Structures are given as C-alpha cells and as structure tokens.
Amino acid sequence: MSERIFDVEPYAISTTRIDDASMRLIESMTSIGNGHMGMRGTFEEGYGGDTHPGTYIAGVWFPDKTRVGWWKNGYPEYFGKVINAVDIIAVDIDIDGERVDLFTGDHSNAGIRLDLRTGLLTRSYKYRVAGATVRIEFERFLSLVTPELCLQRVRVTALEGRPRVTLRPRLDGDVHNLDSNYGERFWDVVDRRTSADPLLSMRTIANPFGTERYTVTAAMRVAASGLELLDTIEHPLQVGELYGATRGDGAQVELTKTTAVVTTRDIAQDDHRDAVARLLDAAAAIGFDEHLAQHTARWEERWARAEVRIEGDDEAQQGIQFNLFQLFSTYYGEDSRLNIGPKGFTGEKYGGATYWDTEAYLVPLYLAVAEPDVTRALLTYRHEQLPQAQHNARQQGLAGALFPMVTFTGVECHNEWEITFEEIHRNGAIAFAIHTYTHYTGDRSYLEGPGIEVLVEISRFWADRVHFAASRGQYMLHGVTGPNEYENNVNNNWYTNYLASWVLRYTSETLDALAPERATALGVSAAELEKWRTIAANMYLPTDDELGVNVQHDTFLDKDLRSTDTLSSADRPLNQNWSWDRILRSCFIKQADVLQGMYLFEDEFTVDELRRNFDFYEPMTVHESSLSASIHSIVASSIGRRDKAIELYRRTARLDLDNYNNDTEDGLHITSMSGAWLSIVQGFAGMRVREGQLSFAPFCPEGWDGFSFTIGFRTRLLGVRVTPTELVLTLRDGEPLEVDVAGTTHVVADALTVSLESPLPAGV
C-alpha cells in the first residue's frame, strides 16, 4: 500500500499535498463524470509537471490497428480504445504577466476537495508574483440534470498589491492519448467559431475498418464579473476568449464558464450548432448556483435509495462512499447503448471498453440500489449485440455466440490471445446475469423473451467448444484461461467447466418451462436439447479427495505450492516485479477463481466445502486484481472468518484511496467498485434471495458501532441496519414482506427488530 495522499473524511476526499510525484494519482482520484462524459481531475490552469489530462465522452471510441507479423486466424482486426476528447475545462490564468503554474510557481495553502455527495470539485491556493499575492479558487461539476453540460467557476482575489489578472477560458482540441505513438492524433477539426459562444467541432479520423466515425462538438459561454472581454483566441485547434482587469485592495474577479458537449451518437452533425445553443441558453437562464442546487438534489435522490452508512469508522465510510459515487458518476442506466468500462471516465487503461466485470460484479448492486430498468439496460446492451457475438464465435470456427472479452460494439476488439480467446468464462457471466436479474426481481419476462435467445446461443457455443474425452467418458474444455489470469492456456479450469455445465442446465430447464413452440421458434430440436443435458451431466470437474478441494485446473497441484507470506515486499505486486514467465509458472493466484464459482453457486456447496477451498486457495492469492478482495471477503463472512472478511473489505473499499496495487495513477478501478457494497450487503449482512424470499445472516464488524443500507426488492424499499446486538428492518415503501433471519421467518410490515446477541453460526 502506497503512502496515503488524501485525508479521511466520511463524505469527501481532500488533500493539501500538491507535488509532482503524486499528481497523476490525485488526477485519477478527483475524476468526475455524469454518464454522458467525464474527466480526470486535471487543473483548469494547466500544470507544467507530470500530468495526464483526459476528457472522455461515453460511447466515443476509435479502432486502433493491431495487425502484426505473427497474425493468427481468429485475431480481431483492431483494438478498440477510448480516445481523449477536446479539453473543455481549460482556463489559463496570468498574474502580472506570469502564467500561473503550481509546478513552477510560488504557491501556498493549496487544497483540493471532491464532495462525494454532490460531485463538486473545488480547489484553492495562494499564488505570489513579484509585488502581488492573490487567492485563486475553482469550482467544477458535470451536471446530472443536463448531462451535456460542464459548469465551472473561477475566482481571483487580490490579497496584496494591485495585480493585472488575465483569464483565457478556451476549448482545446490539441489532445493526445497517453498511448499515442509519435504524437498520433485521432481528431480532425470540422467546424469552429471564435465569436460569441466559441465552438469547436471535431471528428474522429478515417479508419480502415469501416467502423463509425464520431463528431464531438463543444461550445462555451462565459459570464464575467469585474473582468473586461479583451480578445478572442485564434488557433487552428483552439477557440476561446481573453478577459482581463487590474484589481487591488481585496477586490475579486469572477468568471463562470458553461460548456455544452454533444455528439453524433445522438444528434446529426448538421444540427450541432443549434443543439449547443439551446443548451447554453437554458443553462444561462438559471445560472451556476441554481444549476448546482438542482444537480445536488438529483444526487440526493440517488443517495436516498443507495446510501450506505457505517457508524464509528470514518475510513470504512469514506471507502464505500467513494466507490458508490464513482460508480454512479460512470453509469446509471440512461442509455442501453452504453456499458461500464473498467476505468470509466478516469483513464485510458483497458481501452475504456466493456468487460465481463459488469455482469459478474455490477448487476447485483444495480438491482438493489436503482430501479430495475437500470439493470434491464445492461441486459439489453448484450442482447442487442447478439449478432456480433455470433460473429465472434464464427471467427473461431465455433457455433453459437461468444460474447467479447473487450468491446464497444459487441465485436471482439482485444488482441491478447490467451485472454481474448481463452478466457471464455465471460460467456457464462452473461448468462448468469440473466439468472441474477430473474432470480432477484421475480420477473421472467426478460428471461422468456430476449434472454432465452442469448442463453440458447451461449449454450450452442459451449456445446461446440467442449470435447468428449473417451478415456474418462466425460466432457472437457482444454486451452482456456480462468479468472486467474496468472495462468494461461490450461486444461479444465474448474470454474469454466462448472459455469459451462450450469449454463447448459439452466438453458434446458428454461426451455422446458416454456411452450414447445418457443424452442421450435429458436431452432432448438429435441436432439440438441438432449445433447446439452448430456454434456451438463457429464462435465469433468477436477477435484482432489485427499485435500477435499476443487482443483483450479488439471495440473495446478503439480506446482510449487506455497503461501503469499513467503514472498518478500520487493516481489509485490508480482505484475510489476516478476517476468510474465515466472508469474505463469508460480502457484500465486491473481484473483478468485475456484472461489469465484463457489461464490456464485454458494447454495450448491456445504459450509465445510466452502471453508476447505477458502483455506486452500486464499493463502496463495495475491489479490492483484481489483476484482479479488470482495469475493474473498464475502466467502470469508459466509464461513465465519470474520477478521479476514473485514481485512478484505478494507482492501476492496480503499483499493484506490490507499493505492494498494500501486496503479491508481492510470485511472480508478470502476468495475470493481461494487465490491465494497457486496462485501457489506452480501458479506456482513449475509443478504441472499432464496426461493423468492430475502434472507439475512448478519454480523457487525468489530470496531463498527453499526451499519445501514437501503435496498429495493420486488416493488418494496427496505431499510437495513445492523448493530452488534440487533438487526432492524424498516419497510419504507411497498407491501409487507416475509424475510428470513438466521433460519426464522419474520414479516416486515413497518419496523422489525431482531436480536443478534447470540452469535450466528457460520453458514446460516
């Protein structure tokens, strides 16, 4: 864990540490977004040191070339990646002719604060030049009310002397990706305006793959107090205005900048000028403060349903608040064409694309803390890309559908073979998300409509991808990579085999429950259905009777098995200190693999089986995937390993806050941010849905005075509070419901209190 940069506040992150060594980390941590767009927490006035400016627009990406000399049949044609868009926040500041720059300039009392309830990012500092001192203050937010808008306010106060202050609010199209080769650009300017409401319209450059080109148009409007408009900015890649004034004796100048951003994803290019004009007119009619109030009210609506409160532990509270804030800043289901990238709007690593993380980690959270339509949008995203998933399977010479490892459109756009075409367990995660939605909501309409179409095509893929091993009389899956990416190209990964078998069984059972003509309409014959059942019933699952564990893959037990406490601190993290060859040969596990499957299908195993597998695999796990700690925390809670559950909760909740894996400067770990919520709700509260009924097996972590959260469940809104001595359930909306607490059924009609003074046995 790196040295802590940010102060501990329950509902904010703040720091007074402004130095070059920590700047990229600070930029990641203070990222903001609103679903339509987002940006890293870079400085409006610029920074002369090590910085990674980034503004990203949802759904806007570029197909980068991947063809190389060792091309293999089945490789994707391109690597899709998010591209850095026009810099909309730039406001250059000069004091008496000196450009303000915290890297080189004389400054003090610097502070940065991100409010984790409202998304308001504020900064301030004193800045000195010869003969004058000023205080400079910034406010910035991306509107939830009008997602196309970015609103900023800058104040400069003369503290000493009579300085000449100039500000240049502008739109800057001179942008690059962090991974650009030799200054490569991805944008062409197609329209610009330097007069009133300066405008810059940029289109992605032509590509040889026939994918869509995008135009992004930004226009800004400035309101200034105490400043005079002096000029406009003339530059091929920039537009903006120049304001100035000479002030002294405590006088203050203020500039507000409102920027509207639209794209051809939603509005035809020819209509962009009119669209941004309407947005700017509407914003000007209410002003910065009123818009901030409306934006804050929209956030409060979200927190009313999703907030988690931890009593007596500010570090833990800050962790869960930060994670939920960043998740909701990235995605809230408004657009079914979108999904959730591992870095969201906070960086370019992983290409900004969609992975399997969404279905495995985010669907359970959004089901409980948002309206069901939000999760339905995530399922719709995959269904609409079913033809592309079928294309992916055909590229591998296989039947059915292979949902992509990495994508923007449904077509696979990742070129690391052992991940892209061997980590096929993601196909099962897509199917499991359909099951999760149906199981939690009780609504079978998606399953029996679009969902069964997806399940059938995934089942066809698994049925074609397995092979029959005559020597064992069982079906197998060779040449795969499980969730543990520190092992590639293995045979019979237990998790993958188990998941494939479950999908075939679940699809068969679903079709059995439908009218026969539904299967006929999907082209599923009785013979095909019987084949799926046969494979599911005869799938090979490697186990070891002596150890009593499910074996990660066929040769895992032949490795030099040892625990992570045999590693030195200089070895960690392995992916930054060891060669890939050494990692692949080691026994060390990046993230939950066998335990991922036992977590998903918990009720199919005994507590003793869970405990044996946890005690075997967790000591070898380095948790160098952001997806790891939460699963281990939940399983630890289930088997009574409460100290370990709390330790791993802290790791998942504060992964970025404390930079555990020394990689947060690249961007936040957005798709793992549900892990803190899962660890609390499924772990500490023990919440499950069994046979349509909510159940709880709670405990209060040592050191906490209590914790509480709200969940939506089948038209009800339920408040849950756990203390060391009691569970309190409060029905906030909807009809009374039955719940199970540690094996006893209760009816919640108003408020129900259940004593927890007798400790619950593990596994209840």
PEVENCOR-V324819 format. One record per helix or strand. SS is the DSSP state (~ for helix, > for strand). FROM is the first residue (numbers start at 0). TO is the last residue. If there is no record, write none. Layout:
ss->SS from->FROM to->TO
ss->SS from->FROM to->TO
This chain:
ss->> from->8 to->8
ss->> from->11 to->14
ss->~ from->19 to->28
ss->> from->31 to->32
ss->> from->36 to->38
ss->> from->54 to->56
ss->> from->60 to->64
ss->> from->77 to->81
ss->> from->86 to->86
ss->> from->90 to->94
ss->> from->97 to->98
ss->> from->105 to->114
ss->> from->120 to->128
ss->> from->131 to->141
ss->> from->148 to->159
ss->> from->163 to->171
ss->> from->186 to->192
ss->> from->198 to->203
ss->> from->214 to->224
ss->> from->227 to->231
ss->> from->234 to->234
ss->> from->237 to->245
ss->> from->251 to->262
ss->~ from->268 to->305
ss->> from->307 to->310
ss->~ from->313 to->329
ss->> from->340 to->340
ss->~ from->348 to->351
ss->> from->353 to->353
ss->~ from->356 to->368
ss->~ from->371 to->383
ss->~ from->385 to->394
ss->> from->406 to->406
ss->~ from->416 to->419
ss->~ from->425 to->440
ss->~ from->444 to->464
ss->> from->466 to->468
ss->> from->473 to->475
ss->> from->479 to->479
ss->> from->489 to->489
ss->~ from->493 to->512
ss->~ from->515 to->520
ss->~ from->525 to->536
ss->> from->538 to->538
ss->> from->542 to->543
ss->> from->548 to->549
ss->~ from->555 to->557
ss->~ from->563 to->565
ss->~ from->568 to->570
ss->~ from->573 to->576
ss->~ from->579 to->584
ss->> from->588 to->588
ss->~ from->593 to->599
ss->~ from->601 to->603
ss->~ from->606 to->619
ss->> from->620 to->620
ss->~ from->627 to->637
ss->~ from->641 to->652
ss->~ from->663 to->665
ss->~ from->669 to->671
ss->~ from->673 to->683
ss->> from->687 to->689
ss->> from->692 to->695
ss->> from->705 to->712
ss->> from->715 to->721
ss->> from->725 to->732
ss->> from->736 to->740
ss->> from->743 to->747
ss->> from->750 to->754
